[in-house]
């Protein structure tokens, strides 16, 4: 029998996880279009395109973890905390690479959506793992993180698509 607290979130995570999976596929199309047009460098891909896939993948992972038939909330929250640590380390690496790329000049919006919001989300996942005794509240926070990462990745994918379209228009 699945933990009742987690069972009540199942529909939410089916919707959010399915959205993340579908949007991951669309982001692959964007990356192929960029490669076709020789736009960017490996540093820009590492700084902008790959993190978007990672954020979609993180939402999918969160959905998978929280949709499994767990007997309690301890293990799922612990796994999410580990995912949060990995996400923080990954985002730190993205920031470092972004600062060294010279193909695109970062604006405040880029820093917010590519650095600050993901770091905030992954950091919040780490904290949620500490609140097993307050699991109901922690699960609402996790849901908020899932939505934030999903919408941040959607924003970043849209940014990539419009950058490619603008680059193509300039070449024509």
N, C-alpha and C positions, 0 to 999 in steps of 0.2 A: 504494500500500500504506500502510495506517495505521500510525503509530508503535506498535510492540508494547506499550510501556508504557501508552499511552492505550487501546489495544484491550482490555487486561485489565480496564479500569474501565467498559467500555461498559454491561454489565448493571446495574451499580450506578447509573449516571446515567440509564438508561432508567427505572428504578424511582423514583428520587428526583425526576427531572424530571416524570414523569407524576403523581406524588403532588402536587407543587407546583402543577401546572396544574389538577388536579381541585379542590384546596383553594382555589385562587384563585376558581373559579366559585362555590363555597359561600360564600366571603367576600362576593361580590357580593350574594348573597341576604341575608346579615346586614345589609349596608349598606342595602339596599332596605327591610328591615323597620324599621331605625332611622329611615330617612327617613319611612316611613309613619306612624310613631308620634311624629314630631317630637321625637326624642331627640337632644340634643347641639347643637353649633354647628359652624360651619366650622372653628374652632380645634380642637375635639375630634376632628373627622373627620381633620384634618391631623395631629394628634398621635397618634391611635390606630388608626383604620381604614386610612387610606392607607398608612402604613408597613408594615402587615401584608401588603398587596397587593405592595408593593415588595419585601419579603423573600421572599415566594413567587416573585415575578418574578425576583429575583436567583438563587434556586436553579434556576429554569427556565433562565435565561441561562447559568449555570455548566454545567448539564447539556448544553445545546446546544453550547456551546463545546467541552467535553471529549468530546462524542460525534462531532464532525466528524472527517473522515478526514485529520488532520494528518500531515505527514511528519516532524515533530519536536515537541518539547515547548516550545520557546522562545516561539513566537507565542501558543499557548494560555495559558501562564503570564503572558505580558505582558498579554494581554487581561484576564485575571482580576485582575491588579494594577491595571489602569485601572478595572475595575469596582469594586475595593476602594476606590480613591481617591474615586470618585463616591459610593459607599456611605457613606464617612466624612463627606463633605461633606453628603450628604443627612441622615444621622443627626444631624449638628450642627444642621442647620436644624430638624429635628423637635424636638430638645431645646429650642431657642430658642422655638419656638412653644408647646411644652408648658408651659414656664415662665410664659407669658403668658396661658394659658387659665384661666378661673376656674369652669368648669362641673363639673370633676371634680378632687378633691384626690388627688394622686399619693401612693402608698405606696411603700415600699422595693421590693416585688415589681414594681410598675409600672416603676420606674426601672431595675431589673435587666433586665427583659424588653423594655422599649421603648427603652432607651438603652444600657446597658452591654454586654449580650450582642451586639446588632447592631454596635456600634462595635468591639468586640473581634473579631468575625467579619470585618468589612470590613477592619480593620487587618491581620488575619492574611493576608487575600488579597493585600494590598499586599506584605507580607513574602514570601509564597510566590513572587511574581514575581521576587524577587531570588535565588532558589535553583534556577536552571536546572541548574546542575552537580549538584545533589542532587535531581533531579526525582522520583525514587521517593518520597522522604520528603515532598517538597513536595506531591505528589499525595495522600498520606495526610492531610496537613494540610488540603488543599482539601476533601477528602471530609468531614473533621470539621467544617469551616466550613459546608458544605452541609447537613449533618445538624443542626448547631446552629441555623442560620437557619430551617430547616424546622420544627424542634420549637419554636423561639421563636415563629415565626409561628402555629403551631397553638395554642400557649398564648395568644397575644394574640387570636386569632380566638375561642377559647373564652371568654376574658374579655369580649370584646365581646358575644357571644351571651348570656352569663349576665347582663351588665349590662342588656341590652335586656329580657330576661325579668323581671328584678327590677324594672325601671322600669315595665314593663307591669303587673306585680302590684300595684305601689304606686298606679297610676292606677285600677285596678279596685275 
